Amino acid sequence: MLNFSPDKDWFSHGIPNFESFLLQFSGAPYNVLEIGSHEGRCAVWLLTNVLTHEESTLTCIDNNDCNTNQVLISNLKLAVNDSIKINLMQMNSVLALASLIKDKRKFNFIYIDGQHCGHTPLSDMIMSHEILDIGGILAIDDCGYIYTEEFGKFNVKECFDAFYSIYKQYYDILINDYQVWLIRRV
């Protein structure tokens, strides 16, 4: 049985966007990167609904505490189709993304829901651009979240605005709300 904390469901609000933009890829080879997996709600949804082809891959980057990582690993094991390749990178997102860039990995979909403070969301966006296929989708969660000073100088929306001001020639906006979904044109 999947083990999710009932008070930590930060994923379900976005399911309509996932259904609108990703269900069309179910049954086809599809490579997904998730930055910020927590307990794995998004990863489990992707494994169940989109990553159904044997050549599909899921890479999860998460730097959670040991207990949360054990829940994530357990949930992924319960949800996984044995033919789907899962790569769990338990480290800082900047280091993980640098490794993926170095290895010349490419992804069809990248979901950013990792660190929400400081410059990290901006770093995640810029580095993700380097490994997103043309025609791929970049989704950024929590752009509509109202932050307090405890989160540092920047927030996800400010980071997205900075990213998009530089990279807008590469993307079309699919949705710009609490979540931002972009498709890479070039």
Order of alpha helices (4+ residues) and beta strands (2+ residues): alpha-beta-alpha-beta-alpha-beta-alpha-beta-alpha-beta-alpha-beta-beta
